[in-house]
Amino acid sequence: MKNQHLTWPVLAAAAALALTACGTTEAPKKESAKDSAVTITDARGKKITLDGPAERVVGTEWNVVESLVTLGVQPVGVADVKGYTAYNTAAPLAKGIKDIGTRGEPSVATVASLKPDLILATTDLSDSAIAQLSKAAPVAVVRSADASRQIDQMVDTVELIGKATGNEDKAESEVDSFRKAVADGKKKLADAGLDGEKVAFADGWQEGNQVSVRPYVKGSLLSDVNTELGLVDPWKLKGDAAYGLAATDVEGLTKIGDARFAYIANDSDGGDPFADGLKDNAVWKSLPFVKNDEVHRLPDGIWMFGGTASMREYIDALVGALTA
């Protein structure tokens, strides 16, 4: 502040005169630290109390980073900035965000150097890594995913981060915006006669001549969003307890019958395992959805495990592809 030592006495004198004119010399009450403190309870059931809303926040996983950005908080540190930029276009990072290492092994020294108010981690991070990070700053752990309540878990994460950063109103608006996107998407699909349509979603990767397929079955976030849109998931496979993901190969795609098929690939990381990796595969070419031209590659950069912003992008892309 310029001329701090000159302006402060003047302001103080003016304030004293004003109080005298009002017939009182009682100084205004200052907000106590207790009044400005923020307390949140994380996925471990642990209460974390901060002196005030967190402003300098580090994120070790991309879903919490996305929620921070959508709530107007640019993190000071993010795990795998390059990967986030490639896989999440819904909530872009500002330039110059510090990369803290990998999502599985963030650098404690780098995190500590950023002097964060709060570190946001998920249950995907090991207990030992969380313990190390806790030496640098308070750590709040959110559940990475929950196949029994995927959408509600996403909402819980947004709301917790909103409270931690003093953005509870923005968090509520984000959730409302997601709900509106679902309602609008459902109406568009119904108007197009697609209510109850079977849509299978998967991603995959290619190693040599082998293409592995990862179905997003019931309990995955995208399958649950599809259900809210009025669509039916034709996968019969059982997914894992956290993410609702299964595993199969091109032969497994024969089990979903005449459903439509949607997927996301990434040209910056492995390319297109279906259009490129299976273009000469006899089984792939025999599938009903391939023959009927009902294979829909959605845009790169929609993070399949993201928050409200990614899910709005997903809904727009999927509904647009199905109704085109």
Long-range contacts (C-beta under 8 A, 24 or more apart in sequence): 38-163, 38-164, 38-166, 40-140, 40-160, 40-163, 40-164, 42-140, 42-141, 42-142, 42-160, 43-123, 43-141, 43-142, 43-143, 44-141, 46-141, 48-118, 48-138, 48-139, 48-140, 48-164, 50-117, 50-118, 50-138, 50-164, 51-117, 52-166, 53-164, 53-165, 53-166, 53-167, 54-116, 54-117, 54-118, 54-164, 54-165, 54-166, 55-117, 55-165, 56-114, 56-115, 56-116, 56-117, 56-118, 57-116, 57-117, 57-118, 57-119, 57-120, 57-164, 57-165, 58-100, 58-106, 58-111, 58-114, 58-116, 58-118, 58-119, 58-120, 58-137, 59-119, 59-120, 60-100, 60-103, 60-106, 60-119, 60-120, 60-121, 60-122, 60-125, 60-133, 61-103, 61-120, 61-121, 61-122, 61-124, 61-125, 61-144, 62-87, 62-88, 62-103, 62-303, 62-305, 62-306, 63-122, 63-144, 63-154, 63-157, 63-303, 63-305, 63-306, 63-307, 64-120, 64-121, 64-122, 64-142, 64-157, 64-161, 65-91, 65-93, 65-120, 66-90, 66-91, 66-303, 66-306, 66-307, 66-309, 66-310, 67-91, 67-157, 67-158, 67-161, 67-174, 67-307, 67-308, 68-120, 68-161, 68-165, 69-93, 69-309, 70-158, 70-170, 70-174, 70-307, 70-308, 70-309, 71-158, 71-161, 71-162, 71-165, 71-167, 71-170, 71-171, 71-174, 72-167, 72-170, 73-165, 73-167, 76-114, 76-116, 77-110, 77-111, 77-114, 77-116, 79-103, 79-106, 83-269, 86-266, 86-268, 86-269, 86-300, 86-301, 87-266, 87-269, 87-301, 87-303, 88-301, 88-303, 88-306, 88-310, 89-299, 89-300, 89-301, 89-302, 89-313, 90-301, 90-302, 90-303, 90-306, 90-309, 90-310, 90-312, 90-313, 91-306, 91-307, 91-309, 91-310, 104-129, 105-129, 106-133, 108-132, 108-133, 108-135, 108-136, 111-136, 111-137, 112-136, 112-137, 118-164, 120-161, 120-164, 123-242, 140-164, 144-242, 144-243, 144-305, 145-221, 145-242, 145-243, 145-244, 145-305, 146-242, 147-219, 147-220, 147-239, 147-240, 147-241, 147-242, 147-243, 147-244, 148-219, 148-241, 150-219, 150-220, 150-221, 150-224, 150-244, 151-221, 151-224, 151-225, 151-228, 154-221, 154-307, 154-308, 154-311, 157-307, 158-307, 158-308, 174-307, 174-308, 174-309, 175-308, 177-308, 177-312, 178-308, 178-311, 178-312, 181-311, 181-312, 181-315, 181-316, 182-225, 182-228, 182-229, 182-315, 185-229, 185-315, 185-316, 185-318, 185-319, 186-228, 186-229, 186-230, 188-319, 188-323, 189-229, 189-230, 189-231, 189-319, 189-322, 189-323, 190-230, 192-322, 192-323, 194-230, 194-231, 194-322, 194-323, 195-230, 196-230, 196-231, 196-232, 197-231, 197-232, 197-260, 197-322, 198-231, 198-232, 198-233, 198-234, 198-256, 198-257, 198-258, 198-259, 198-260, 199-226, 199-231, 199-232, 199-233, 199-234, 199-259, 199-260, 199-261, 199-262, 199-318, 199-322, 200-233, 200-234, 200-235, 200-256, 200-259, 200-260, 200-261, 200-262, 201-226, 201-233, 201-261, 201-262, 201-263, 202-253, 202-261, 202-263, 203-263, 203-264, 203-265, 203-304, 204-263, 204-265, 204-273, 204-274, 204-277, 205-270, 205-273, 206-270, 206-271, 206-273, 206-276, 206-277, 210-249, 211-249, 211-250, 211-273, 211-274, 211-277, 211-278, 211-281, 212-247, 212-249, 212-273, 213-247, 213-248, 213-249, 213-250, 213-252, 213-253, 214-245, 214-246, 214-247, 214-248, 215-239, 215-245, 215-246, 215-247, 215-248, 215-252, 216-244, 216-245, 216-304, 217-244, 217-245, 217-246, 218-244, 219-243, 219-244, 220-244, 220-245, 221-304, 221-305, 221-311, 222-304, 222-314, 225-311, 225-314, 225-315, 226-318, 229-315, 229-318, 229-319, 234-259, 243-305, 250-278, 250-281, 250-283, 250-284, 251-283, 253-283, 253-284, 253-287, 254-283, 254-287, 256-289, 257-288, 258-288, 258-289, 258-292, 259-289, 260-289, 260-294, 260-295, 260-296, 260-322, 261-287, 261-289, 261-290, 261-294, 261-295, 261-296, 262-295, 262-296, 262-297, 262-298, 262-318, 262-321, 263-295, 263-296, 263-297, 263-298, 264-297, 264-298, 264-299, 264-300, 264-302, 264-304, 265-297, 265-300, 266-300, 266-301, 267-300, 268-300, 272-297, 296-321, 296-322
